[in-house]
Amino acid sequence: MKNTSQKIVFFGTEDFSLVSLRGLVAAGYDIAAVVTKPDSKRGRNQHLTPPSVKVFAEEHNLPVWQPSSLGDIADDIRGLGDVAGVLVSYGKIIPEHIIDLFTPGIVNVHPSLLPRYRGPSPIESAIHNGDTQTGITIMQLAKAMDAGPIYRQTTYPLTGSETRPQLYDALAALGTNTLLDALPAILSGSLQAVPQDDTQATYCRLLDKKDAWLVPESVTAEQAERQVRAHLDFPKTKLAVAGHDIIITKAHVAHETKSPLDIVCQGGDVLSIDELIAPSGRRIDAQAFLNGYATG
């Protein structure tokens, strides 16, 4: 029988985090507090919006802490006594003096096969680079980014057709299952973490809006198609076509141009755009764009 009696402080902010928090609650773990980022302004009207993790926690009567500085909750953590930490896509660096308040430290769910893709965009990087597999790493949080020792890993095969939203959802579920499978042994001390091989580490960076613009002459058509899938949620893939700025949502590699939506890339192959978001903001197929925007 799994021991779920040890108190846990859960750190998370993104929807990826929510899947794990739901799993922990459903499994009967004692969630002593949920630490998430402060509410943020979102949408066109910039309404102050709580993280989905906060909404779920409040619905389940779990204490929610939203510190602007993690030092503000150090005494609250100490007040819990013997407590473990679980962190999933929290979005802030955890200082070492906070990590040290937990036993056996903070358990982190990371969506890559570490030491590959340390950093904030491992899901996008796996798609963008054409990897044949990715996966989940359950690790012990350390001061250095994603460099802590590893408890367990689960691989996930890639078909070469995944979009970022699809892979995000798949790895959120896989991460939760792997966490729930490993956590009892971690908390009991029967599963010990193994150091990473730092010589094999690769890194990925935070994406921003400037990464949206596609430069066809600097990438092959295959690389461009992977960028479309990797950036589908954010920062998207933008291009000026027939005098209009569009967002590409689906494309394939071709070998000849037949319309303005066939974009010649480095090496001569073509990115053929199948679906896009038009200047109107509507998602339309290629023929609808050609009929409405690209006619002479």
PyMOL commands that set and color helices and strands:
alter all, ss='L'
color gray80, all
select helices_A, chain A and resi 15-26+52-59+70-78+96-99+122-128+164-188+198-200+209-212+216-218+221-230+286-292
alter helices_A, ss='H'
color red, helices_A
select strands_A, chain A and resi 7-12+30-35+40-42+47-49+64-65+83-88+106-110+133-140+150-157+238-241+244-254+262-264+270-277+283-285
alter strands_A, ss='S'
color yellow, strands_A
deselect
rebuild
show_as cartoon
